[in-house]
Amino acid sequence: MIAGLIWSVALAAIGILGLVLAGKKRSIGWAIGLSAQVLWITYALVTAQYGFILSALAYGFVYAKNFIAWRKEERVTSE
């Protein structure tokens, strides 16, 4: 029980770090956030909490979509 709590808090902290860095327009933030979703899927499979898979896929999609939009915007403003 404690191990599950530690893992879920650690995964949440990684996701929050990704959000903070992405909010500061650091591309590593998007990579951390997207990578965290792979960890959440692993967590969901190991703990048989399959609902996390859906949320991880949704978050991953949003991270990827926003990163692509951010990169497009960055290219336009730098030209």
N, CA, C and O of each residue as an XYZ file, in Angstrom:
316
protein
N       0.834     -1.208      0.000
C       0.000      0.000      0.000
C       0.864      1.253      0.000
O       0.621      2.166     -0.789
N       1.861      1.313      0.863
C       2.748      2.481      0.922
C       3.528      2.626     -0.377
O       3.730      3.740     -0.860
N       3.969      1.502     -0.944
C       4.739      1.556     -2.196
C       3.899      2.179     -3.300
O       4.406      2.987     -4.078
N       2.625      1.819     -3.382
C       1.739      2.399     -4.388
C       1.581      3.899     -4.205
O       1.556      4.656     -5.175
N       1.476      4.317     -2.959
C       1.367      5.746     -2.655
C       2.638      6.479     -3.070
O       2.580      7.543     -3.684
N       3.768      5.907     -2.733
C       5.049      6.539     -3.091
C       5.175      6.671     -4.601
O       5.554      7.724     -5.113
N       4.849      5.576     -5.320
C       4.947      5.627     -6.783
C       3.988      6.650     -7.382
O       4.379      7.406     -8.271
N       2.743      6.689     -6.915
C       1.788      7.628     -7.500
C       2.173      9.073     -7.199
O       1.995      9.944     -8.050
N       2.695      9.342     -6.012
C       3.142     10.701     -5.675
C       4.366     11.069     -6.513
O       4.467     12.190     -7.012
N       5.299     10.119     -6.667
C       6.487     10.390     -7.487
C       6.109     10.658     -8.942
O       6.651     11.567     -9.571
N       5.185      9.871     -9.471
C       4.751     10.083    -10.853
C       4.033     11.420    -11.014
O       4.215     12.113    -12.015
N       3.223     11.773    -10.029
C       2.554     13.076    -10.074
C       3.583     14.199    -10.041
O       3.447     15.181    -10.770
N       4.612     14.065     -9.204
C       5.659     15.090     -9.109
C       6.402     15.238    -10.443
O       6.718     16.352    -10.861
N       6.675     14.119    -11.101
C       7.338     14.182    -12.413
C       6.452     14.924    -13.412
O       6.929     15.769    -14.169
N       5.168     14.602    -13.409
C       4.230     15.286    -14.307
C       4.142     16.775    -14.028
O       4.098     17.584    -14.955
N       4.115     17.136    -12.763
C       4.056     18.557    -12.388
C       5.332     19.272    -12.813
O       5.277     20.398    -13.308
N       6.475     18.629    -12.625
C       7.741     19.213    -13.087
C       7.681     19.471    -14.594
O       8.105     20.527    -15.064
N       7.156     18.511    -15.342
C       7.013     18.698    -16.788
C       6.137     19.898    -17.123
O       6.458     20.677    -18.021
N       5.028     20.046    -16.400
C       4.134     21.183    -16.637
C       4.813     22.515    -16.331
O       4.686     23.478    -17.086
N       5.534     22.553    -15.217
C       6.220     23.790    -14.825
C       7.247     24.186    -15.885
O       7.304     25.344    -16.298
N       8.052     23.225    -16.318
C       9.084     23.532    -17.313
C       8.464     23.892    -18.665
O       8.952     24.796    -19.343
N       7.408     23.204    -19.059
C       6.729     23.537    -20.316
C       6.136     24.945    -20.234
O       6.165     25.696    -21.210
N       5.597     25.297    -19.059
C       5.056     26.641    -18.865
C       6.111     27.726    -18.968
O       5.809     28.876    -19.286
N       7.368     27.345    -18.693
C       8.476     28.288    -18.829
C       9.095     28.225    -20.226
O      10.172     28.766    -20.477
N       8.381     27.549    -21.123
C       8.794     27.401    -22.531
C      10.124     26.673    -22.667
O      10.937     27.001    -23.532
N      10.338     25.684    -21.807
C      11.514     24.820    -21.884
C      11.070     23.524    -22.553
O      10.179     22.845    -22.043
N      11.664     23.176    -23.662
C      11.222     21.996    -24.404
C      11.388     20.707    -23.598
O      10.663     19.741    -23.839
N      12.309     20.670    -22.665
C      12.484     19.479    -21.835
C      11.225     19.200    -21.014
O      10.958     18.052    -20.657
N      10.471     20.222    -20.722
C       9.223     20.032    -19.980
C       8.240     19.162    -20.733
O       7.586     18.299    -20.146
N       8.134     19.389    -22.039
C       7.242     18.572    -22.856
C       7.725     17.126    -22.885
O       6.919     16.198    -22.819
N       9.030     16.934    -22.984
C       9.599     15.584    -23.006
C       9.359     14.867    -21.678
O       9.016     13.685    -21.665
N       9.536     15.570    -20.574
C       9.302     14.971    -19.259
C       7.827     14.599    -19.114
O       7.502     13.499    -18.666
N       6.953     15.501    -19.487
C       5.513     15.239    -19.371
C       5.075     14.060    -20.216
O       4.290     13.225    -19.769
N       5.579     13.992    -21.433
C       5.222     12.889    -22.315
C       5.808     11.578    -21.793
O       5.138     10.546    -21.820
N       7.032     11.613    -21.327
C       7.669     10.411    -20.779
C       6.954      9.923    -19.520
O       6.867      8.719    -19.278
N       6.455     10.837    -18.741
C       5.736     10.455    -17.522
C       4.511      9.603    -17.848
O       4.098      8.768    -17.043
N       3.941      9.812    -19.011
C       2.748      9.037    -19.379
C       3.093      7.570    -19.599
O       2.282      6.691    -19.306
N       4.282      7.302    -20.109
C       4.733      5.913    -20.252
C       4.848      5.283    -18.858
O       4.479      4.125    -18.662
N       5.358      6.046    -17.906
C       5.471      5.548    -16.536
C       4.092      5.301    -15.917
O       3.899      4.319    -15.200
N       3.130      6.198    -16.197
C       1.781      6.006    -15.674
C       1.133      4.754    -16.262
O       0.429      4.029    -15.560
N       1.370      4.502    -17.538
C       0.816      3.292    -18.155
C       1.422      2.054    -17.503
O       0.718      1.085    -17.220
N       2.721      2.091    -17.269
C       3.387      0.979    -16.584
C       2.800      0.787    -15.188
O       2.503     -0.337    -14.783
N       2.635      1.880    -14.462
C       2.039      1.835    -13.122
C       0.638      1.223    -13.188
O       0.283      0.382    -12.362
N      -0.152      1.648    -14.170
C      -1.515      1.142    -14.303
C      -1.522     -0.368    -14.540
O      -2.339     -1.089    -13.966
N      -0.615     -0.839    -15.383
C      -0.554     -2.267    -15.676
C      -0.097     -3.084    -14.467
O      -0.657     -4.138    -14.167
N       0.929     -2.580    -13.780
C       1.469     -3.303    -12.622
C       0.460     -3.364    -11.479
O       0.364     -4.380    -10.790
N      -0.282     -2.297    -11.277
C      -1.230     -2.242    -10.153
C      -2.664     -2.608    -10.557
O      -3.579     -2.562     -9.734
N      -2.847     -2.966    -11.817
C      -4.174     -3.328    -12.353
C      -5.187     -2.195    -12.178
O      -6.368     -2.443    -11.935
N      -4.722     -0.960    -12.302
C      -5.599      0.207    -12.259
C      -5.690      0.758    -13.679
O      -5.076      1.769    -14.019
N      -6.466      0.067    -14.484
C      -6.460      0.298    -15.927
C      -7.027      1.653    -16.355
O      -6.804      2.083    -17.486
N      -7.742      2.315    -15.482
C      -8.255      3.645    -15.800
C      -7.138      4.653    -16.050
O      -7.303      5.607    -16.811
N      -6.002      4.428    -15.400
C      -4.859      5.326    -15.607
C      -4.343      5.264    -17.038
O      -3.750      6.229    -17.521
N      -4.560      4.147    -17.722
C      -4.095      4.027    -19.107
C      -4.823      5.044    -19.973
O      -4.199      5.728    -20.784
N      -6.127      5.148    -19.810
C      -6.904      6.117    -20.589
C      -6.442      7.543    -20.311
O      -6.260      8.332    -21.238
N      -6.251      7.873    -19.035
C      -5.826      9.240    -18.725
C      -4.412      9.497    -19.241
O      -4.122     10.599    -19.705
N      -3.531      8.507    -19.169
C      -2.165      8.685    -19.671
C      -2.171      8.885    -21.187
O      -1.412      9.705    -21.702
N      -3.006      8.157    -21.894
C      -3.101      8.345    -23.346
C      -3.642      9.737    -23.674
O      -3.160     10.397    -24.594
N      -4.642     10.172    -22.917
C      -5.206     11.506    -23.141
C      -4.171     12.591    -22.837
O      -3.989     13.514    -23.632
N      -3.502     12.487    -21.704
C      -2.470     13.463    -21.353
C      -1.344     13.447    -22.381
O      -0.853     14.501    -22.784
N      -0.935     12.253    -22.806
C       0.123     12.143    -23.813
C      -0.264     12.816    -25.106
O       0.553     13.499    -25.723
N      -1.519     12.629    -25.528
C      -2.007     13.274    -26.741
C      -1.957     14.789    -26.603
O      -1.510     15.488    -27.512
N      -2.417     15.292    -25.466
C      -2.426     16.742    -25.235
C      -0.994     17.292    -25.185
O      -0.713     18.338    -25.770
N      -0.095     16.597    -24.492
C       1.311     17.030    -24.463
C       1.882     17.111    -25.870
O       2.497     18.113    -26.235
N       1.683     16.061    -26.664
C       2.237     16.033    -28.022
C       1.623     17.124    -28.893
O       2.335     17.818    -29.618
N       0.300     17.274    -28.821
C      -0.403     18.284    -29.626
C       0.067     19.692    -29.259
O       0.332     20.508    -30.142
N       0.169     19.975    -27.976
C       0.597     21.303    -27.543
C       2.065     21.567    -27.857
O       2.436     22.695    -28.182
N       2.905     20.533    -27.763
C       4.314     20.704    -28.110
C       4.455     21.059    -29.584
O       5.232     21.946    -29.935
N       3.711     20.376    -30.450
C       3.772     20.667    -31.885
C       3.297     22.084    -32.157
O       3.921     22.809    -32.931
N       2.199     22.487    -31.529
C       1.685     23.852    -31.707
C       2.687     24.882    -31.189
O       2.891     25.918    -31.821
N       3.309     24.607    -30.053
C       4.295     25.514    -29.475
C       5.495     25.664    -30.402
O       5.994     26.772    -30.599
N       5.961     24.550    -30.975
C       7.116     24.605    -31.888
C       6.778     25.403    -33.143
O       7.608     26.173    -33.627
N       5.568     25.228    -33.673
C       5.144     26.002    -34.852
C       5.153     27.486    -34.519
O       5.681     28.297    -35.280
N       4.570     27.836    -33.389
C       4.505     29.233    -32.957
C       5.904     29.786    -32.756
O       6.178     30.925    -33.135
N       6.784     29.009    -32.172
C       8.164     29.443    -31.932
C       8.901     29.710    -33.247
O       9.655     30.678    -33.351
N       8.681     28.854    -34.247
C       9.321     29.043    -35.553
C       8.826     30.306    -36.250
O       9.610     31.027    -36.866
N       7.534     30.570    -36.152
C       6.943     31.744    -36.796
C       7.478     33.015    -36.156
O       7.805     33.969    -36.863
N       7.575     33.047    -34.829
C       8.017     34.261    -34.151
C       9.522     34.471    -34.300
O       9.999     35.596    -34.151
N      10.275     33.415    -34.588
C      11.731     33.578    -34.720
C      12.141     33.970    -36.135
O      13.300     34.316    -36.363
N      11.215     33.922    -37.085
C      11.548     34.281    -38.477
C      11.493     35.753    -38.725
O      11.747     36.201    -39.843
